[in-house]
Amino acid sequence: MKLLDLYAKMKGELNAIERQLEAAVAEDESLLGESSLHLLQAGGKRIRPVFVLLAGRFGDYRLDELQRVAVTLELIHSASLVHDDVIDNARTRRGQPTVGAKWDNRIAMYTGDYIYAKALELMTQSRNPDLHRILARAMVQMCIGEMEQVRDFFNTEQSVRNYLRRIRRKTALLIAISCQMGAVASGADRQTSNLLYQFGYNTGMAFQIRDDLLDLLGTEKQIGKPPGSDIRQGNITLPVLLALQEPDRRDALLAEIGSIRESEGRGDTHTAIHLIRSSRGVAVAEEMAERFTSKALAALAGLPALPAKKNLSDIAHFINKRSY
């Protein structure tokens, strides 16, 4: 089944989640409600809610509980995007002005806090303590990942290991617990929830590596922001780190990154992007994404042969090959 076919099949459930997302932040007509809706209505893949719903099919499919988990996790993801855009001073997100660009960064910071609070308020309706423990631990790790990224802005001496640890906390963990919490919310056994966690974790790692590649290889129309945004903001991603390991381009690339830093992100990234695109770094990063995808599919192998298993496999393949 193609991904668009899967989304079409789940249209009713996803539309209900979309309505709940908007309702969660628009209980009143405050500016915070308006700024929160601005981000949510810009769209998104809603991949975390899809993972929650599919994982729920490996147990007793409890739609009310699953939708609550799905909306909570998507709100947390959305809040993290608002804060990321402030840190990065980003002007566009999903082809639309960021909250900071439309209002200002002060409004954006409070908007992110407001969405986080709404997510936690919604989660209090669940009486399953395991769900609360999983979510709390993940949020702590996400915050650590955010601080690690800030610490390593323009740090060209960081290791690939540091990068992988950071994206585990910033991206992969939330996707992993989307699968895990979907299983737990439906009463699936521990082995099943653990396998779904491993699937989500490895898929999330591949997702972020692919995202970092798209920032360098994609067009503004494809990715909804100017190519090279990461390096402009000081985020040294995997393809850049790998390109820096090549002696014949290291000095030139270091000089370009230094120039971008001195210009406070306003400098031209064309030469830096060319140096990275023409390096082995792109191919090696793609190979790493492939390996994480293979590990995700291996985790699925231990699950019952349900239609949801094939759906998850299709999503993993899409994520690893996506161009947007």
Backbone torsions as a table, in degrees:
resi	resn	phi	psi	omega
1	MET	NA	130.9	176.7
2	LYS	-71.5	156.7	-175.9
3	LEU	-61.0	-41.1	179.4
4	LEU	-62.9	-34.8	177.0
5	ASP	-65.7	-40.0	178.7
6	LEU	-63.3	-46.2	179.1
7	TYR	-62.1	-37.4	178.4
8	ALA	-64.8	-40.6	179.7
9	LYS	-64.8	-33.5	-178.2
10	MET	-96.3	13.5	-172.6
11	LYS	-54.0	-44.6	-178.6
12	GLY	-60.7	-46.8	-179.6
13	GLU	-65.9	-41.6	-178.1
14	LEU	-70.5	-35.8	175.7
15	ASN	-64.0	-38.9	177.5
16	ALA	-64.1	-40.5	177.5
17	ILE	-64.6	-39.9	179.1
18	GLU	-60.9	-42.9	178.6
19	ARG	-64.9	-39.1	179.9
20	GLN	-69.2	-35.4	176.0
21	LEU	-59.6	-48.3	-179.2
22	GLU	-66.8	-40.2	-179.7
23	ALA	-65.3	-33.4	-177.0
24	ALA	-63.8	-32.2	-176.1
25	VAL	-106.5	-7.4	-174.1
26	ALA	-116.8	38.5	179.3
27	GLU	-68.1	-24.4	175.5
28	ASP	-133.0	-179.8	-176.7
29	GLU	-102.9	33.9	-178.7
30	SER	-74.3	166.7	176.5
31	LEU	-62.4	-35.3	178.9
32	LEU	-64.5	-37.6	176.0
33	GLY	-64.3	-41.6	-179.7
34	GLU	-65.9	-44.4	-178.6
35	SER	-69.7	-33.7	177.1
36	SER	-67.0	-44.1	178.2
37	LEU	-62.3	-33.9	179.5
38	HIS	-56.2	-43.9	179.4
39	LEU	-71.4	-48.1	-175.0
40	LEU	-63.1	-36.6	-177.7
41	GLN	-78.3	-7.3	175.1
42	ALA	-74.0	-9.6	175.6
43	GLY	94.3	-160.7	-175.9
44	GLY	145.8	167.8	-176.8
45	LYS	-76.2	-21.2	-177.5
46	ARG	53.4	37.3	-175.8
47	ILE	-67.7	-31.7	179.9
48	ARG	-67.3	-46.8	173.7
49	PRO	-59.1	-38.2	178.4
50	VAL	-61.9	-42.6	178.3
51	PHE	-63.1	-41.6	178.6
52	VAL	-58.4	-49.3	-176.5
53	LEU	-65.2	-41.4	-180.0
54	LEU	-69.1	-40.1	178.4
55	ALA	-63.7	-33.2	179.3
56	GLY	-63.4	-18.1	-179.1
57	ARG	-77.5	-7.2	177.6
58	PHE	-90.3	6.3	176.1
59	GLY	-139.5	-146.7	176.8
60	ASP	-86.8	104.9	-171.1
61	TYR	-66.1	101.0	-177.9
62	ARG	-106.6	94.4	-168.5
63	LEU	-61.2	-43.0	-178.8
64	ASP	-59.1	-46.7	-179.7
65	GLU	-67.8	-39.9	-179.5
66	LEU	-65.8	-41.2	178.6
67	GLN	-65.1	-36.4	177.7
68	ARG	-62.8	-44.7	178.4
69	VAL	-64.2	-44.0	-177.6
70	ALA	-62.0	-45.0	-179.7
71	VAL	-66.7	-41.9	178.4
72	THR	-57.3	-48.5	-176.8
73	LEU	-68.7	-36.4	178.1
74	GLU	-69.2	-34.8	175.8
75	LEU	-65.3	-41.6	178.6
76	ILE	-63.7	-43.0	176.1
77	HIS	-59.7	-44.9	-179.0
78	SER	-63.8	-41.1	178.4
79	ALA	-61.9	-40.2	179.6
80	SER	-65.0	-33.2	178.1
81	LEU	-66.5	-40.9	178.7
82	VAL	-60.5	-46.4	179.7
83	HIS	-66.4	-39.5	176.9
84	ASP	-57.9	-43.2	-177.2
85	ASP	-65.2	-32.6	176.2
86	VAL	-68.3	-48.5	-179.3
87	ILE	-59.8	-40.8	-177.3
88	ASP	-85.2	-6.6	-174.1
89	ASN	53.7	39.4	-178.1
90	ALA	-74.5	145.4	-177.8
91	ARG	-104.9	-21.5	179.1
92	THR	-132.0	150.8	176.3
93	ARG	-147.1	123.0	-178.0
94	ARG	55.4	36.9	177.4
95	GLY	78.0	3.9	-179.3
96	GLN	-119.5	157.8	175.4
97	PRO	-59.2	139.7	174.4
98	THR	-68.4	168.3	177.5
99	VAL	-60.5	-40.5	178.9
100	GLY	-64.3	-36.8	179.8
101	ALA	-72.4	-36.9	-177.6
102	LYS	-76.8	-37.6	177.6
103	TRP	-114.3	-99.3	171.6
104	ASP	-161.2	174.5	-174.6
105	ASN	-68.9	-26.5	176.6
106	ARG	-66.3	-45.6	177.0
107	ILE	-62.1	-39.1	-178.7
108	ALA	-63.3	-43.0	-179.6
109	MET	-63.1	-43.5	178.7
110	TYR	-69.4	-30.8	176.7
111	THR	-64.0	-46.1	177.2
112	GLY	-59.8	-44.3	178.4
113	ASP	-61.9	-41.5	-179.2
114	TYR	-62.7	-44.0	-179.7
115	ILE	-66.5	-40.4	175.0
116	TYR	-57.5	-47.3	-178.1
117	ALA	-62.1	-40.6	178.7
118	LYS	-64.3	-37.1	178.1
119	ALA	-62.7	-46.0	-178.8
120	LEU	-68.0	-37.0	177.3
121	GLU	-60.9	-42.2	179.2
122	LEU	-65.3	-40.3	-176.6
123	MET	-67.3	-23.1	179.2
124	THR	-63.7	-16.2	179.1
125	GLN	-74.0	-14.3	177.0
126	SER	-86.5	136.9	-179.8
127	ARG	-99.9	8.0	-179.2
128	ASN	-89.0	108.5	-176.9
129	PRO	-64.7	-27.5	179.0
130	ASP	-62.6	-38.8	178.7
131	LEU	-63.2	-41.1	179.8
132	HIS	-66.2	-40.4	179.8
133	ARG	-65.4	-45.4	179.9
134	ILE	-59.7	-46.1	-177.1
135	LEU	-65.7	-44.8	-177.6
136	ALA	-61.6	-44.9	-179.6
137	ARG	-63.7	-40.1	-179.4
138	ALA	-65.9	-39.9	-179.1
139	MET	-65.4	-36.2	175.6
140	VAL	-61.6	-46.9	-179.5
141	GLN	-64.7	-37.4	177.5
142	MET	-60.6	-42.4	179.0
143	CYS	-64.1	-40.2	177.2
144	ILE	-62.2	-42.3	178.3
145	GLY	-61.0	-39.6	178.2
146	GLU	-62.9	-43.5	-179.9
147	MET	-66.6	-36.6	177.8
148	GLU	-63.7	-37.8	179.1
149	GLN	-65.9	-42.9	178.0
150	VAL	-62.2	-43.4	179.9
151	ARG	-59.7	-35.6	-174.3
152	ASP	-97.2	12.0	175.7
153	PHE	-55.5	128.6	178.9
154	PHE	60.0	17.4	177.2
155	ASN	-86.4	97.8	-177.3
156	THR	-82.7	-2.6	179.9
157	GLU	-99.8	0.2	179.8
158	GLN	-66.8	155.5	-178.1
159	SER	-92.4	162.4	174.3
160	VAL	-61.3	-35.5	178.1
161	ARG	-60.3	-41.8	177.2
162	ASN	-60.9	-43.2	178.9
163	TYR	-59.6	-47.1	-177.6
164	LEU	-64.7	-39.0	177.6
165	ARG	-64.5	-38.4	-179.3
166	ARG	-67.2	-45.9	-178.1
167	ILE	-72.4	-24.8	173.2
168	ARG	-59.3	-46.2	-176.8
169	ARG	-75.6	-40.9	-174.3
170	LYS	-75.6	-35.7	-171.0
171	THR	-125.8	-54.3	-170.6
172	ALA	-63.8	-35.6	-174.9
173	LEU	-64.5	-40.4	-178.9
174	LEU	-68.6	-35.7	175.7
175	ILE	-69.3	-38.8	178.5
176	ALA	-61.2	-46.4	-177.6
177	ILE	-75.9	-18.4	172.6
178	SER	-61.0	-44.0	177.7
179	CYS	-70.2	-45.5	-177.8
180	GLN	-63.8	-47.0	-177.2
181	MET	-69.1	-31.8	174.5
182	GLY	-61.2	-41.5	178.8
183	ALA	-68.5	-45.4	-179.3
184	VAL	-63.3	-41.6	-179.3
185	ALA	-63.8	-24.9	-179.3
186	SER	-97.5	4.5	177.2
187	GLY	76.7	21.2	177.6
188	ALA	-65.8	155.9	-179.1
189	ASP	-70.9	165.6	-174.1
190	ARG	-61.9	-40.9	-179.6
191	GLN	-61.1	-41.8	179.6
192	THR	-64.6	-45.7	-179.2
193	SER	-65.5	-34.2	178.0
194	ASN	-68.1	-41.9	178.3
195	LEU	-64.9	-39.3	178.0
196	LEU	-67.5	-35.2	174.6
197	TYR	-61.2	-46.6	179.9
198	GLN	-62.6	-40.5	176.0
199	PHE	-59.1	-49.4	-178.1
200	GLY	-63.8	-40.7	179.8
201	TYR	-60.7	-51.2	-177.8
202	ASN	-68.4	-35.9	174.9
203	THR	-64.8	-39.4	178.3
204	GLY	-64.7	-37.8	176.9
205	MET	-64.3	-44.4	177.6
206	ALA	-63.4	-39.0	179.5
207	PHE	-57.4	-48.2	-176.7
208	GLN	-70.3	-39.4	177.1
209	ILE	-61.7	-43.8	177.9
210	ARG	-63.4	-38.4	178.3
211	ASP	-62.1	-42.0	179.8
212	ASP	-67.5	-34.8	175.5
213	LEU	-67.4	-42.8	-179.7
214	LEU	-61.6	-34.8	178.9
215	ASP	-60.5	-26.0	-179.5
216	LEU	-99.6	-29.4	-173.6
217	LEU	-104.7	-21.0	-174.7
218	GLY	-83.1	172.1	174.6
219	THR	-99.8	164.7	179.2
220	GLU	-61.6	-34.8	178.5
221	LYS	-66.0	-38.5	-178.7
222	GLN	-69.5	-45.0	-169.8
223	ILE	-104.5	-3.6	175.2
224	GLY	75.3	12.8	177.1
225	LYS	-158.3	162.2	-179.2
226	PRO	-63.7	137.7	175.6
227	PRO	-58.1	148.1	-179.5
228	GLY	81.8	12.7	-179.2
229	SER	-61.5	-38.1	-178.3
230	ASP	-61.0	-51.3	-176.9
231	ILE	-67.9	-31.9	176.8
232	ARG	-63.7	-33.4	-179.3
233	GLN	-89.5	-1.6	178.2
234	GLY	92.2	6.2	179.5
235	ASN	-84.9	105.2	-176.3
236	ILE	-87.3	105.2	-173.0
237	THR	-94.9	177.8	-173.8
238	LEU	-56.5	-48.6	-179.9
239	PRO	-60.0	-33.3	179.0
240	VAL	-69.2	-46.7	179.4
241	LEU	-59.3	-40.3	-180.0
242	LEU	-69.6	-38.4	177.6
243	ALA	-64.8	-35.2	179.4
244	LEU	-66.7	-17.8	178.8
245	GLN	-79.8	-7.6	-178.9
246	GLU	-91.8	114.6	-175.2
247	PRO	-56.2	-32.9	-174.7
248	ASP	-76.2	-7.6	178.6
249	ARG	-131.1	-5.2	-174.7
250	ARG	-57.9	-51.1	-175.8
251	ASP	-62.9	-42.7	-179.4
252	ALA	-65.1	-40.4	-179.4
253	LEU	-70.5	-38.6	176.0
254	LEU	-60.2	-40.8	179.5
255	ALA	-64.1	-41.3	179.4
256	GLU	-66.0	-43.1	178.9
257	ILE	-64.3	-40.4	177.0
258	GLY	-61.2	-40.6	178.7
259	SER	-65.1	-40.4	178.4
260	ILE	-64.0	-40.4	179.4
261	ARG	-64.5	-44.9	-178.8
262	GLU	-63.3	-30.6	179.4
263	SER	-83.7	3.0	-178.3
264	GLU	56.7	41.6	175.2
265	GLY	83.1	2.5	-178.3
266	ARG	-97.6	-3.5	-178.0
267	GLY	-76.2	168.6	-179.5
268	ASP	-75.5	132.2	-180.0
269	THR	-103.7	3.9	-173.1
270	HIS	-57.8	-47.4	-177.4
271	THR	-67.1	-41.9	179.1
272	ALA	-61.0	-44.0	-179.9
273	ILE	-63.4	-40.8	178.6
274	HIS	-61.8	-43.5	179.9
275	LEU	-61.4	-39.3	-179.0
276	ILE	-73.6	-44.7	-178.7
277	ARG	-61.1	-33.5	-177.0
278	SER	-89.7	4.9	179.8
279	SER	-94.1	173.7	173.8
280	ARG	-76.4	-10.5	-176.4
281	GLY	-58.3	-37.6	-179.3
282	VAL	-64.8	-48.2	-178.3
283	ALA	-64.3	-40.9	-179.4
284	VAL	-67.2	-40.2	177.2
285	ALA	-62.9	-40.6	177.2
286	GLU	-62.9	-38.5	178.1
287	GLU	-64.9	-37.9	178.5
288	MET	-66.7	-40.5	176.5
289	ALA	-61.5	-40.3	177.5
290	GLU	-60.9	-41.4	-178.8
291	ARG	-65.8	-40.7	177.5
292	PHE	-64.8	-39.2	177.3
293	THR	-63.1	-40.7	178.0
294	SER	-61.9	-40.0	177.4
295	LYS	-65.8	-37.6	177.7
296	ALA	-62.5	-45.0	-179.4
297	LEU	-67.4	-33.0	177.0
298	ALA	-65.0	-37.1	177.1
299	ALA	-64.2	-38.4	179.0
300	LEU	-63.3	-28.8	-175.3
301	ALA	-58.7	-26.9	-178.7
302	GLY	-85.5	1.5	-177.4
303	LEU	-95.6	157.3	177.7
304	PRO	-59.1	152.4	-176.4
305	ALA	-80.5	69.4	177.0
306	LEU	-97.3	159.7	175.0
307	PRO	-56.2	-33.1	-179.9
308	ALA	-62.3	-30.0	178.3
309	LYS	-63.8	-44.4	176.8
310	LYS	-65.4	-38.8	178.1
311	ASN	-60.7	-44.6	179.1
312	LEU	-63.9	-40.2	177.3
313	SER	-61.1	-43.5	179.4
314	ASP	-61.5	-41.0	-179.6
315	ILE	-65.4	-42.8	179.3
316	ALA	-59.7	-43.2	177.9
317	HIS	-64.6	-40.8	178.8
318	PHE	-62.0	-47.0	-177.6
319	ILE	-58.0	-42.0	-177.0
320	ASN	-72.1	-19.6	-178.6
321	LYS	-113.5	3.9	-170.9
322	ARG	-65.0	152.6	179.3
323	SER	-120.7	14.8	178.2
324	TYR	-155.9	NA	NA
